[in-house]
Amino acid sequence: MRASLIALVIGVLAGPAAAEEIESVYTDLVQEEHCSVFASAENGDGDWVDMACAGYRGYPVVIRYSDQRESVFYGFPADGDASLVWESFDAFNASDAKVEWRVAREEGGETPFATIHRWSVSDADDPEETIEVLVVEKVGLIGEGDGCAVAYVVATGNEGANERARLIADTQARDFACGDQPTMEGGEVPVPSFSRGDN
């Protein structure tokens, strides 16, 4: 009883804990300017390249390109290359040159825990058209596990897509178990088909 009373008094004197603040920070991702190739196809070995790119304050971005498709990993792979599981849309696609990082700020530090990145995906029904999709990703933190896609939110024809993607990032990304089914939100346009682990 005495110990409980002491803990209660200490809590009252200390006041409420500092509230976490979450902000969006944007970084550029222009492959020709911000990326370096660390592996690529040799003659007769197909069309692929792996690039390490500058991200947010030392958190890297890894882009794996193959046959007009991209797979992007944000942060630090838990098991090196083994963590860089291929995640991409089945149709031809490309990621945007701007990345939104959701950053949690608390007294004494900050942690980027999720990214929101816009992709352009070829429409399977009309190759002349593209579908814009916001991909919410869990950032790979040092010593804390993998990063992966948490949600796919179609932006084409959806005015609230950005707000919805941020809500999913803030409420789901940190506790998301890579390998689980990502959240898929379409609307007038369905989420384009995608694959994980098939490279």
Backbone as CSV, one residue per row, in Angstrom:
resi,resn,N_x,N_y,N_z,CA_x,CA_y,CA_z,C_x,C_y,C_z
1,MET,0.829,-1.195,0.000,0.000,0.000,0.000,0.867,1.248,0.000
2,ARG,1.946,1.197,0.852,2.841,2.340,0.935,3.499,2.595,-0.418
3,ALA,3.938,1.529,-1.071,4.597,1.687,-2.368,3.648,2.297,-3.387
4,SER,2.391,1.882,-3.367,1.411,2.414,-4.310,1.169,3.888,-4.074
5,LEU,1.101,4.286,-2.785,0.882,5.681,-2.448,2.053,6.539,-2.912
6,ILE,3.266,6.049,-2.708,4.453,6.783,-3.140,4.447,6.969,-4.651
7,ALA,4.115,5.916,-5.386,4.076,5.996,-6.848,3.043,7.017,-7.304
8,LEU,1.889,7.049,-6.593,0.839,7.995,-6.950,1.304,9.426,-6.732
9,VAL,1.972,9.673,-5.578,2.462,11.018,-5.279,3.486,11.457,-6.303
10,ILE,4.409,10.570,-6.647,5.429,10.898,-7.647,4.778,11.258,-8.966
11,GLY,3.739,10.503,-9.349,3.046,10.774,-10.605,2.383,12.130,-10.608
12,VAL,1.781,12.500,-9.481,1.110,13.797,-9.388,2.120,14.929,-9.473
13,LEU,3.241,14.793,-8.749,4.261,15.828,-8.749,4.914,15.987,-10.116
14,ALA,5.090,14.874,-10.795,5.744,14.927,-12.112,4.839,15.547,-13.161
15,GLY,3.529,15.470,-12.958,2.595,16.010,-13.935,2.379,15.019,-15.068
16,PRO,1.515,15.360,-16.009,1.230,14.455,-17.124,2.445,14.275,-18.017
17,ALA,2.565,13.091,-18.612,3.672,12.816,-19.528,3.540,13.696,-20.768
18,ALA,4.686,14.041,-21.314,4.680,14.874,-22.517,3.960,14.146,-23.641
19,ALA,3.028,14.824,-24.265,2.244,14.198,-25.329,3.098,14.021,-26.576
20,GLU,2.880,12.920,-27.246,3.567,12.668,-28.509,2.981,13.559,-29.594
21,GLU,3.846,14.120,-30.398,3.418,14.904,-31.541,3.832,14.179,-32.813
22,ILE,2.921,14.114,-33.761,3.224,13.473,-35.041,3.151,14.521,-36.136
23,GLU,4.194,14.583,-36.924,4.268,15.559,-38.004,4.637,14.876,-39.305
24,SER,4.342,15.547,-40.401,4.774,15.088,-41.716,6.026,15.852,-42.123
25,VAL,7.015,15.110,-42.588,8.233,15.698,-43.133,8.408,15.129,-44.538
26,TYR,8.764,15.976,-45.477,8.857,15.546,-46.877,10.313,15.544,-47.338
27,THR,10.688,14.494,-48.055,12.015,14.411,-48.647,11.886,14.121,-50.136
28,ASP,12.884,14.557,-50.881,12.914,14.308,-52.321,13.545,12.956,-52.594
29,LEU,13.077,12.300,-53.647,13.622,11.007,-54.045,13.734,10.976,-55.567
30,VAL,14.721,11.701,-56.072,15.022,11.713,-57.497,16.181,10.742,-57.697
31,GLN,15.932,9.659,-58.383,16.913,8.585,-58.455,18.258,9.045,-59.000
32,GLU,18.248,9.920,-59.996,19.503,10.364,-60.591,20.314,11.236,-59.633
33,GLU,19.665,11.841,-58.645,20.340,12.762,-57.739,20.577,12.185,-56.350
34,HIS,19.687,11.323,-55.877,19.725,10.910,-54.481,20.026,9.430,-54.269
35,CYS,20.330,8.705,-55.331,20.529,7.260,-55.218,21.867,6.819,-55.806
36,SER,22.399,5.719,-55.255,23.615,5.094,-55.769,23.330,3.621,-56.025
37,VAL,23.754,3.128,-57.167,23.542,1.727,-57.534,24.522,0.847,-56.752
38,PHE,24.002,-0.206,-56.106,24.901,-1.137,-55.424,24.830,-2.551,-56.010
39,ALA,23.898,-2.784,-56.930,23.838,-4.065,-57.637,23.016,-3.861,-58.903
40,SER,23.392,-4.572,-59.964,22.652,-4.439,-61.222,22.858,-5.677,-62.070
41,ALA,22.006,-5.810,-63.076,22.053,-6.971,-63.965,23.287,-6.911,-64.859
42,GLU,23.861,-8.073,-65.102,24.932,-8.193,-66.079,24.312,-8.604,-67.411
43,ASN,25.123,-8.652,-68.444,24.614,-9.024,-69.767,23.919,-10.380,-69.714
44,GLY,22.700,-10.415,-70.219,21.929,-11.651,-70.244,21.257,-11.987,-68.926
45,ASP,21.318,-11.056,-67.950,20.762,-11.315,-66.624,19.489,-10.516,-66.384
46,GLY,18.814,-10.114,-67.451,17.564,-9.383,-67.306,17.777,-7.892,-67.169
47,ASP,16.728,-7.222,-66.676,16.736,-5.768,-66.534,16.380,-5.422,-65.106
48,TRP,17.392,-5.317,-64.232,17.120,-4.990,-62.848,18.284,-4.197,-62.264
49,VAL,17.978,-3.430,-61.225,18.995,-2.649,-60.533,18.527,-2.387,-59.111
50,ASP,19.450,-2.402,-58.166,19.176,-2.083,-56.773,19.910,-0.804,-56.410
51,MET,19.198,0.127,-55.762,19.775,1.422,-55.431,19.555,1.761,-53.967
52,ALA,20.569,2.346,-53.340,20.446,2.903,-51.998,20.325,4.410,-52.121
53,CYS,19.330,4.978,-51.461,19.019,6.398,-51.643,18.965,7.120,-50.304
54,ALA,19.164,8.433,-50.368,19.041,9.263,-49.174,17.581,9.349,-48.770
55,GLY,17.314,9.236,-47.474,15.950,9.326,-46.966,15.793,10.470,-46.003
56,TYR,15.372,10.143,-44.772,15.156,11.168,-43.758,16.172,11.035,-42.638
57,ARG,17.037,12.015,-42.482,17.998,12.084,-41.385,18.723,10.769,-41.123
58,GLY,19.317,10.228,-42.160,20.083,9.003,-42.014,19.305,7.735,-42.251
59,TYR,17.986,7.821,-42.303,17.183,6.641,-42.629,17.200,6.467,-44.147
60,PRO,17.760,5.370,-44.626,17.885,5.200,-46.076,16.589,4.744,-46.732
61,VAL,16.601,4.806,-48.052,15.535,4.241,-48.879,16.201,3.328,-49.896
62,VAL,15.706,2.111,-50.024,16.259,1.165,-50.994,15.223,0.939,-52.087
63,ILE,15.623,1.182,-53.331,14.746,0.960,-54.473,15.262,-0.232,-55.257
64,ARG,14.394,-1.181,-55.488,14.722,-2.329,-56.335,13.858,-2.206,-57.591
65,TYR,14.515,-2.101,-58.737,13.822,-1.938,-60.017,13.976,-3.211,-60.843
66,SER,12.879,-3.637,-61.465,12.925,-4.793,-62.348,11.767,-4.727,-63.339
67,ASP,12.095,-4.725,-64.618,11.088,-4.807,-65.677,9.986,-3.759,-65.519
68,GLN,10.376,-2.492,-65.404,9.451,-1.366,-65.315,8.543,-1.425,-64.087
69,ARG,9.051,-2.042,-63.028,8.344,-2.092,-61.756,9.330,-1.774,-60.640
70,GLU,8.827,-1.213,-59.552,9.683,-0.858,-58.429,9.179,-1.478,-57.134
71,SER,10.129,-1.808,-56.278,9.840,-2.195,-54.903,10.692,-1.280,-54.031
72,VAL,10.078,-0.635,-53.042,10.789,0.360,-52.237,10.734,-0.019,-50.763
73,PHE,11.899,0.042,-50.118,12.011,-0.247,-48.683,12.520,1.017,-47.998
74,TYR,11.906,1.369,-46.868,12.241,2.601,-46.163,12.819,2.257,-44.795
75,GLY,14.010,2.747,-44.505,14.626,2.489,-43.214,15.699,1.429,-43.279
76,PHE,15.901,0.753,-42.156,16.997,-0.195,-42.008,16.471,-1.627,-42.047
77,PRO,16.920,-2.435,-43.001,16.495,-3.844,-43.044,16.987,-4.584,-41.807
78,ALA,16.124,-5.367,-41.213,16.483,-6.085,-39.985,17.536,-7.149,-40.244
79,ASP,17.461,-7.806,-41.379,18.377,-8.909,-41.689,19.143,-8.645,-42.974
80,GLY,19.512,-7.403,-43.195,20.235,-7.085,-44.413,19.383,-7.327,-45.643
81,ASP,19.989,-7.854,-46.694,19.277,-8.076,-47.950,18.094,-9.025,-47.790
82,ALA,18.150,-9.903,-46.786,17.067,-10.873,-46.597,15.745,-10.184,-46.270
83,SER,15.827,-8.963,-45.741,14.609,-8.246,-45.371,13.995,-7.494,-46.547
84,LEU,14.732,-7.395,-47.632,14.248,-6.609,-48.762,13.320,-7.451,-49.626
85,VAL,12.180,-7.788,-49.050,11.187,-8.591,-49.763,10.566,-7.746,-50.867
86,TRP,10.413,-8.354,-52.037,9.829,-7.643,-53.178,8.361,-7.353,-52.905
87,GLU,7.984,-6.081,-52.964,6.592,-5.655,-52.851,6.331,-4.648,-53.961
88,SER,5.462,-5.011,-54.896,5.191,-4.094,-56.002,3.860,-4.449,-56.646
89,PHE,3.367,-3.505,-57.414,2.160,-3.758,-58.197,2.509,-4.650,-59.375
90,ASP,1.541,-5.431,-59.807,1.797,-6.354,-60.914,1.944,-5.619,-62.242
91,ALA,1.218,-4.525,-62.414,1.321,-3.745,-63.653,2.554,-2.846,-63.595
92,PHE,2.946,-2.307,-64.737,4.060,-1.363,-64.769,3.779,-0.217,-63.805
93,ASN,4.817,0.242,-63.111,4.590,1.268,-62.102,5.852,2.075,-61.844
94,ALA,5.680,3.186,-61.140,6.806,4.020,-60.731,6.394,4.821,-59.504
95,SER,7.328,5.000,-58.586,7.061,5.793,-57.392,7.358,7.263,-57.658
96,ASP,6.736,8.124,-56.860,6.861,9.561,-57.033,8.205,10.051,-56.494
97,ALA,8.549,11.286,-56.854,9.827,11.871,-56.443,9.744,12.597,-55.110
98,LYS,8.671,12.373,-54.355,8.499,12.996,-53.042,7.974,11.951,-52.071
99,VAL,8.602,11.867,-50.895,8.186,10.916,-49.863,7.722,11.686,-48.635
100,GLU,6.560,11.307,-48.107,6.066,11.875,-46.851,6.405,10.918,-45.718
101,TRP,7.151,11.410,-44.740,7.501,10.621,-43.562,6.630,11.073,-42.397
102,ARG,6.024,10.123,-41.701,5.293,10.433,-40.472,6.280,10.255,-39.314
103,VAL,6.526,11.359,-38.610,7.574,11.398,-37.593,6.950,11.663,-36.224
104,ALA,7.235,10.779,-35.277,6.768,10.957,-33.901,7.835,11.721,-33.128
105,ARG,7.429,12.839,-32.541,8.368,13.662,-31.772,7.964,13.631,-30.300
106,GLU,8.919,13.291,-29.471,8.746,13.318,-28.030,9.964,13.994,-27.423
107,GLU,9.840,14.371,-26.166,10.962,15.004,-25.501,12.169,14.075,-25.549
108,GLY,13.240,14.561,-26.117,14.454,13.757,-26.180,14.674,13.036,-27.489
109,GLY,13.761,13.141,-28.431,14.029,12.464,-29.692,12.851,12.457,-30.640
110,GLU,13.102,11.881,-31.796,12.069,11.739,-32.815,12.306,10.451,-33.587
111,THR,11.224,9.867,-34.085,11.317,8.592,-34.799,10.410,8.617,-36.019
112,PRO,10.972,8.436,-37.219,10.119,8.263,-38.392,9.606,6.829,-38.426
113,PHE,8.304,6.659,-38.296,7.757,5.307,-38.161,6.974,4.840,-39.380
114,ALA,6.629,5.753,-40.278,5.862,5.364,-41.469,6.154,6.335,-42.606
115,THR,5.946,5.861,-43.809,6.021,6.724,-44.984,4.723,6.614,-45.766
116,ILE,4.436,7.678,-46.505,3.322,7.681,-47.449,3.910,8.112,-48.783
117,HIS,3.797,7.256,-49.762,4.475,7.485,-51.033,3.475,7.242,-52.170
118,ARG,3.390,8.203,-53.065,2.457,8.102,-54.192,3.090,7.303,-55.327
119,TRP,2.294,6.405,-55.890,2.735,5.589,-57.020,1.803,5.811,-58.206
120,SER,2.355,5.692,-59.387,1.574,5.681,-60.630,1.612,4.264,-61.182
121,VAL,0.436,3.680,-61.358,0.328,2.273,-61.784,-0.462,2.210,-63.081
122,SER,0.051,1.482,-64.038,-0.658,1.331,-65.310,-2.007,0.659,-65.088
123,ASP,-3.020,1.182,-65.765,-4.362,0.611,-65.678,-4.416,-0.627,-66.565
124,ALA,-4.758,-1.760,-65.964,-4.795,-3.015,-66.716,-5.809,-2.971,-67.849
125,ASP,-6.881,-2.170,-67.682,-7.921,-2.096,-68.701,-7.616,-1.070,-69.784
126,ASP,-6.709,-0.135,-69.480,-6.371,0.915,-70.444,-4.923,1.326,-70.228
127,PRO,-3.983,0.741,-70.957,-2.560,1.023,-70.764,-2.185,2.492,-70.925
128,GLU,-3.065,3.274,-71.561,-2.779,4.701,-71.727,-3.060,5.483,-70.447
129,GLU,-3.776,4.877,-69.507,-4.150,5.544,-68.272,-3.348,4.984,-67.097
130,THR,-3.222,5.800,-66.040,-2.562,5.347,-64.821,-3.480,5.558,-63.622
131,ILE,-3.266,4.757,-62.606,-3.993,4.861,-61.342,-3.011,5.351,-60.283
132,GLU,-3.395,6.391,-59.555,-2.551,6.922,-58.493,-2.911,6.215,-57.183
133,VAL,-1.881,5.678,-56.512,-2.095,4.954,-55.257,-1.132,5.485,-54.201
134,LEU,-1.645,5.738,-53.004,-0.801,6.100,-51.873,-0.468,4.815,-51.118
135,VAL,0.830,4.526,-51.034,1.273,3.323,-50.327,1.799,3.735,-48.962
136,VAL,1.181,3.194,-47.920,1.619,3.451,-46.546,2.576,2.335,-46.145
137,GLU,3.778,2.709,-45.715,4.792,1.713,-45.369,5.271,1.886,-43.934
138,LYS,5.541,0.781,-43.292,6.189,0.775,-41.986,7.680,0.949,-42.196
139,VAL,8.300,1.878,-41.470,9.736,2.133,-41.601,10.512,1.108,-40.789
140,GLY,11.550,0.553,-41.386,12.412,-0.380,-40.678,13.321,0.355,-39.710
141,LEU,13.153,0.099,-38.410,13.949,0.751,-37.377,15.097,-0.158,-36.949
142,ILE,16.206,0.437,-36.544,17.381,-0.334,-36.166,17.038,-1.274,-35.010
143,GLY,17.242,-2.575,-35.234,17.036,-3.563,-34.183,15.606,-3.837,-33.799
144,GLU,14.637,-3.294,-34.559,13.245,-3.449,-34.145,12.373,-4.173,-35.166
145,GLY,12.931,-4.622,-36.269,12.106,-5.391,-37.189,12.019,-4.814,-38.575
146,ASP,11.280,-5.513,-39.402,11.214,-5.198,-40.821,10.312,-4.006,-41.103
147,GLY,10.475,-3.475,-42.305,9.539,-2.510,-42.864,8.765,-3.180,-43.987
148,CYS,7.571,-2.693,-44.246,6.748,-3.324,-45.274,5.525,-2.460,-45.539
149,ALA,4.764,-2.838,-46.563,3.536,-2.126,-46.898,2.454,-2.424,-45.868
150,VAL,1.855,-1.351,-45.358,0.783,-1.461,-44.369,-0.577,-1.264,-45.022
151,ALA,-0.634,-0.396,-46.037,-1.915,-0.091,-46.675,-1.708,0.459,-48.077
152,TYR,-2.724,0.242,-48.917,-2.786,0.800,-50.257,-4.083,1.614,-50.340
153,VAL,-3.944,2.913,-50.567,-5.104,3.799,-50.643,-5.137,4.438,-52.021
154,VAL,-6.151,4.119,-52.808,-6.261,4.694,-54.150,-6.539,6.186,-54.033
155,ALA,-5.724,6.985,-54.732,-5.893,8.438,-54.724,-6.722,8.922,-55.901
156,THR,-6.734,8.175,-56.990,-7.511,8.558,-58.166,-8.997,8.601,-57.824
157,GLY,-9.605,9.777,-57.970,-11.024,9.936,-57.687,-11.380,9.934,-56.218
158,ASN,-10.395,10.078,-55.339,-10.651,10.016,-53.903,-10.037,11.250,-53.241
159,GLU,-10.853,12.254,-52.976,-10.348,13.518,-52.440,-9.784,13.382,-51.031
160,GLY,-10.241,12.412,-50.277,-9.770,12.251,-48.901,-8.647,11.252,-48.742
161,ALA,-7.979,10.899,-49.826,-6.973,9.839,-49.773,-5.796,10.189,-48.872
162,ASN,-5.312,11.422,-48.940,-4.146,11.794,-48.130,-4.442,11.710,-46.641
163,GLU,-5.603,12.241,-46.244,-5.974,12.198,-44.830,-6.169,10.767,-44.354
164,ARG,-6.777,9.956,-45.197,-6.997,8.561,-44.832,-5.669,7.816,-44.686
165,ALA,-4.731,8.066,-45.592,-3.422,7.412,-45.528,-2.688,7.810,-44.253
166,ARG,-2.784,9.082,-43.871,-2.121,9.528,-42.636,-2.743,8.862,-41.410
167,LEU,-4.057,8.746,-41.393,-4.724,8.100,-40.258,-4.279,6.648,-40.127
168,ILE,-4.211,5.941,-41.235,-3.766,4.544,-41.204,-2.321,4.461,-40.734
169,ALA,-1.470,5.355,-41.251,-0.067,5.355,-40.845,0.065,5.553,-39.341
170,ASP,-0.677,6.514,-38.802,-0.535,6.871,-37.394,-1.107,5.822,-36.454
171,THR,-2.125,5.102,-36.893,-2.808,4.168,-35.995,-2.432,2.702,-36.220
172,GLN,-1.834,2.374,-37.370,-1.579,0.969,-37.677,-0.118,0.608,-37.926
173,ALA,0.672,1.547,-38.414,2.000,1.188,-38.911,2.915,0.600,-37.843
174,ARG,2.963,1.213,-36.661,3.942,0.769,-35.667,3.673,-0.633,-35.143
175,ASP,2.418,-1.044,-35.084,2.083,-2.370,-34.569,1.821,-3.385,-35.672
176,PHE,2.001,-2.984,-36.919,1.691,-3.878,-38.034,2.745,-4.974,-38.129
177,ALA,2.287,-6.206,-38.297,3.189,-7.353,-38.458,3.399,-7.616,-39.939
178,CYS,4.621,-7.419,-40.392,4.912,-7.652,-41.810,4.602,-9.109,-42.162
179,GLY,3.908,-9.277,-43.253,3.415,-10.593,-43.634,1.907,-10.681,-43.511
180,ASP,1.316,-9.814,-42.672,-0.147,-9.744,-42.589,-0.703,-9.045,-43.828
181,GLN,-1.994,-9.188,-44.032,-2.646,-8.574,-45.182,-2.727,-7.065,-44.994
182,PRO,-2.191,-6.276,-45.926,-2.308,-4.818,-45.811,-3.757,-4.369,-45.971
183,THR,-4.062,-3.200,-45.434,-5.365,-2.571,-45.645,-5.443,-2.106,-47.092
184,MET,-6.584,-2.358,-47.739,-6.763,-1.933,-49.131,-8.021,-1.090,-49.233
185,GLU,-7.859,0.138,-49.685,-8.989,1.052,-49.810,-9.034,1.619,-51.221
186,GLY,-10.072,1.213,-51.949,-10.224,1.690,-53.311,-11.178,2.863,-53.393
187,GLY,-12.395,2.582,-53.782,-13.381,3.635,-54.006,-13.945,3.463,-55.398
188,GLU,-13.958,4.541,-56.173,-14.417,4.438,-57.556,-13.494,3.549,-58.373
189,VAL,-12.207,3.522,-57.981,-11.212,2.698,-58.670,-10.671,1.674,-57.679
190,PRO,-10.662,0.386,-58.027,-10.142,-0.616,-57.090,-8.622,-0.542,-56.973
191,VAL,-8.100,-1.092,-55.890,-6.655,-1.154,-55.706,-6.069,-2.097,-56.763
192,PRO,-5.059,-1.647,-57.519,-4.441,-2.538,-58.507,-3.823,-3.755,-57.831
193,SER,-3.766,-4.865,-58.527,-3.205,-6.082,-57.965,-1.715,-5.885,-57.688
194,PHE,-1.238,-6.566,-56.647,0.157,-6.437,-56.257,0.671,-7.780,-55.782
195,SER,1.996,-7.883,-55.666,2.622,-9.126,-55.215,3.629,-8.820,-54.140
196,ARG,3.813,-9.773,-53.234,4.825,-9.664,-52.182,5.655,-10.932,-52.151
197,GLY,6.965,-10.769,-52.291,7.861,-11.903,-52.185,8.151,-12.604,-53.487
198,ASP,7.587,-12.131,-54.586,7.835,-12.759,-55.882,8.717,-11.843,-56.717
199,ASN,10.001,-12.087,-56.733,10.941,-11.257,-57.504,11.808,-12.137,-58.381
